[in-house]
Structure formats: C-alpha cells, structure tokens
Amino acid sequence: MASVKDIGKFFLFIVGGLVAIIVGSFMIRGTMHMWDKPENEKSDKKNKD
C-alpha cells in the first residue's frame, strides 16, 4: 500500500498539471485575440481607405 506522502505527491502532480493546462489555454486564447485585433483594425482601415 502506498504511503500518504506518495498519494499526496501524485494528487498534487495531477492538480498542478490540470492548472497548467487551463492557464496555458487561457494564455494561448489571449495571445490569439491580441494577434487578431491589430490585423482586424488594419484590414478595416485598408477597406475604409
């Protein structure tokens, strides 16, 4: 039977991985929006001119 410390480390590893995936997905989504905004503004300005 695994000790309590081993179970705790395994649980922290899983939780830390999930948090990293969630934070990473939000960061990727944010950078994609940052890239989209200047391109959309440039294309709008070009279309208006």
C-alpha positions as CSV (number, residue, x, y, z in Angstrom):
1,M,0.0,0.0,0.0
2,A,1.3,3.5,-0.9
3,S,2.1,5.9,1.8
4,V,0.1,9.1,2.4
5,K,3.0,11.2,1.2
6,D,3.2,9.3,-2.2
7,I,-0.6,9.7,-2.7
8,G,-0.3,13.4,-1.8
9,K,2.5,14.0,-4.3
10,F,0.6,12.1,-7.0
11,F,-2.5,14.2,-6.3
12,L,-0.5,17.5,-6.4
13,F,1.1,16.4,-9.7
14,I,-2.4,15.8,-11.3
15,V,-3.8,19.1,-9.9
16,G,-0.8,21.0,-11.0
17,G,-1.0,19.5,-14.5
18,L,-4.6,20.5,-14.8
19,V,-4.0,24.0,-13.6
20,A,-1.1,24.3,-16.1
21,I,-3.3,23.2,-19.0
22,I,-6.1,25.5,-18.0
23,V,-3.8,28.5,-17.6
24,G,-1.9,27.7,-20.8
25,S,-5.2,27.5,-22.8
26,F,-6.3,30.9,-21.5
27,M,-2.8,32.4,-22.3
28,I,-3.0,30.9,-25.9
29,R,-6.5,32.3,-26.3
30,G,-5.4,35.7,-25.1
31,T,-2.5,35.9,-27.4
32,M,-4.7,34.8,-30.3
33,H,-7.1,37.7,-29.5
34,M,-4.1,40.1,-29.3
35,W,-3.0,38.9,-32.8
36,D,-6.5,39.2,-34.2
37,K,-7.2,42.8,-33.0
38,P,-4.4,44.6,-34.9
39,E,-5.0,42.6,-38.0
40,N,-8.7,43.3,-38.0
41,E,-8.1,47.0,-37.3
42,K,-5.5,47.2,-40.2
43,S,-7.9,45.4,-42.6
44,D,-10.8,47.7,-41.5
45,K,-8.6,50.8,-42.1
46,K,-7.5,49.5,-45.5
47,N,-11.1,48.8,-46.5
48,K,-12.2,52.3,-45.4
49,D,-9.4,54.0,-47.4
